[in-house]
């Protein structure tokens, strides 16, 4: 039998704390807060405008926004 070994160790140290001061962590926190604020603004606007916008148009808008984000993240991953 042949044994294939990686030169890298597969042991990981999961005891390391999350470094909240890291620039990537801060950027992710800022972007997450920004996206959440925009989503809440859109949701509030749609809720306030329900009497002017039919539910079908509202659902179409939400579907288009969801489709945009889906395609955007697929493009990021490829």
Phi and psi restraints in degrees (value plus and minus 20) as a CYANA .aco file:
   2 UNK   PHI    -117.1   -77.1
   2 UNK   PSI     120.8   160.8
   3 UNK   PHI    -135.3   -95.3
   3 UNK   PSI     104.6   144.6
   4 UNK   PHI    -121.3   -81.3
   4 UNK   PSI     102.9   142.9
   5 UNK   PHI    -138.5   -98.5
   5 UNK   PSI     120.4   160.4
   6 UNK   PHI    -103.9   -63.9
   6 UNK   PSI     127.3   167.3
   7 UNK   PHI     -92.2   -52.2
   7 UNK   PSI     -45.9    -5.9
   8 UNK   PHI    -102.3   -62.3
   8 UNK   PSI     128.4   168.4
   9 UNK   PHI     -99.8   -59.8
   9 UNK   PSI     119.1   159.1
  10 UNK   PHI    -109.5   -69.5
  10 UNK   PSI     -23.6    16.4
  11 UNK   PHI     -95.9   -55.9
  11 UNK   PSI     109.9   149.9
  12 UNK   PHI    -135.6   -95.6
  12 UNK   PSI     130.3   170.3
  13 UNK   PHI    -118.7   -78.7
  13 UNK   PSI      79.0   119.0
  14 UNK   PHI    -106.7   -66.7
  14 UNK   PSI     -17.5    22.5
  15 UNK   PHI    -103.6   -63.6
  15 UNK   PSI     -25.7    14.3
  16 UNK   PHI     -91.0   -51.0
  16 UNK   PSI     115.0   155.0
  17 UNK   PHI     -93.9   -53.9
  17 UNK   PSI     137.6   177.6
  18 UNK   PHI     -91.4   -51.4
  18 UNK   PSI     109.4   149.4
  19 UNK   PHI    -109.0   -69.0
  19 UNK   PSI      78.8   118.8
  20 UNK   PHI     -96.0   -56.0
  20 UNK   PSI     -33.7     6.3
  21 UNK   PHI    -107.4   -67.4
  21 UNK   PSI     -22.7    17.3
  22 UNK   PHI     -88.3   -48.3
  22 UNK   PSI     120.6   160.6
  23 UNK   PHI     -78.4   -38.4
  23 UNK   PSI     -56.5   -16.5
  24 UNK   PHI     -86.9   -46.9
  24 UNK   PSI     -57.5   -17.5
  25 UNK   PHI     -86.2   -46.2
  25 UNK   PSI     -63.7   -23.7
  26 UNK   PHI     -84.0   -44.0
  26 UNK   PSI     -61.6   -21.6
  27 UNK   PHI     -83.2   -43.2
  27 UNK   PSI     -64.0   -24.0
  28 UNK   PHI     -81.8   -41.8
  28 UNK   PSI     -59.5   -19.5
  29 UNK   PHI     -85.4   -45.4
  29 UNK   PSI     -62.6   -22.6
  30 UNK   PHI     -85.6   -45.6
  30 UNK   PSI     -67.2   -27.2
  31 UNK   PHI     -84.5   -44.5
  31 UNK   PSI     -59.5   -19.5
  32 UNK   PHI     -83.6   -43.6
  32 UNK   PSI     -62.7   -22.7
  33 UNK   PHI     -84.8   -44.8
  33 UNK   PSI     -59.4   -19.4
  34 UNK   PHI     -85.3   -45.3
  34 UNK   PSI     -66.7   -26.7
  35 UNK   PHI     -83.5   -43.5
  35 UNK   PSI     -59.2   -19.2
  36 UNK   PHI     -84.9   -44.9
  36 UNK   PSI     -61.4   -21.4
  37 UNK   PHI     -83.5   -43.5
  37 UNK   PSI     -62.0   -22.0
  38 UNK   PHI     -85.6   -45.6
  38 UNK   PSI     -60.6   -20.6
  39 UNK   PHI     -82.9   -42.9
  39 UNK   PSI     -61.1   -21.1
  40 UNK   PHI     -87.9   -47.9
  40 UNK   PSI     -57.6   -17.6
  41 UNK   PHI     -83.4   -43.4
  41 UNK   PSI     -63.6   -23.6
  42 UNK   PHI     -84.0   -44.0
  42 UNK   PSI     -63.5   -23.5
  43 UNK   PHI     -83.9   -43.9
  43 UNK   PSI     -61.9   -21.9
  44 UNK   PHI     -84.8   -44.8
  44 UNK   PSI     -61.3   -21.3
  45 UNK   PHI     -83.4   -43.4
  45 UNK   PSI     -63.8   -23.8
  46 UNK   PHI     -85.1   -45.1
  46 UNK   PSI     -58.4   -18.4
  47 UNK   PHI     -87.1   -47.1
  47 UNK   PSI     -58.2   -18.2
  48 UNK   PHI     -91.6   -51.6
  48 UNK   PSI     -48.6    -8.6
  49 UNK   PHI    -119.1   -79.1
  49 UNK   PSI      -3.0    37.0
  50 UNK   PHI     -83.3   -43.3
  50 UNK   PSI     -52.6   -12.6
  51 UNK   PHI     -93.6   -53.6
  51 UNK   PSI     -40.5    -0.5
  52 UNK   PHI    -115.9   -75.9
  52 UNK   PSI     -48.5    -8.5
  53 UNK   PHI    -129.4   -89.4
  53 UNK   PSI     109.3   149.3
  54 UNK   PHI     -89.8   -49.8
  54 UNK   PSI     137.9   177.9
  55 UNK   PHI     -82.1   -42.1
  55 UNK   PSI     -53.5   -13.5
  56 UNK   PHI     -85.9   -45.9
  56 UNK   PSI     -62.5   -22.5
  57 UNK   PHI     -87.9   -47.9
  57 UNK   PSI     -59.9   -19.9
  58 UNK   PHI     -81.1   -41.1
  58 UNK   PSI     -64.8   -24.8
  59 UNK   PHI     -85.8   -45.8
  59 UNK   PSI     -55.5   -15.5
  60 UNK   PHI     -85.3   -45.3
  60 UNK   PSI     -61.9   -21.9
  61 UNK   PHI     -82.5   -42.5
  61 UNK   PSI     -65.3   -25.3
  62 UNK   PHI     -83.6   -43.6
  62 UNK   PSI     -58.1   -18.1
  63 UNK   PHI     -85.1   -45.1
  63 UNK   PSI     -61.1   -21.1
  64 UNK   PHI     -85.7   -45.7
  64 UNK   PSI     -60.5   -20.5
  65 UNK   PHI     -85.0   -45.0
  65 UNK   PSI     -63.2   -23.2
  66 UNK   PHI     -82.9   -42.9
  66 UNK   PSI     -60.8   -20.8
  67 UNK   PHI     -83.6   -43.6
  67 UNK   PSI     -61.0   -21.0
  68 UNK   PHI     -79.1   -39.1
  68 UNK   PSI     -69.0   -29.0
  69 UNK   PHI     -84.9   -44.9
  69 UNK   PSI     -58.3   -18.3
  70 UNK   PHI     -81.1   -41.1
  70 UNK   PSI     -68.9   -28.9
  71 UNK   PHI     -85.5   -45.5
  71 UNK   PSI     -55.9   -15.9
  72 UNK   PHI     -83.1   -43.1
  72 UNK   PSI     -66.8   -26.8
  73 UNK   PHI     -92.0   -52.0
  73 UNK   PSI     -50.7   -10.7
  74 UNK   PHI     -85.4   -45.4
  74 UNK   PSI     -61.2   -21.2
  75 UNK   PHI     -84.5   -44.5
  75 UNK   PSI     -54.6   -14.6
  76 UNK   PHI     -86.2   -46.2
  76 UNK   PSI     -56.4   -16.4
  77 UNK   PHI    -100.1   -60.1
  77 UNK   PSI     -38.0     2.0
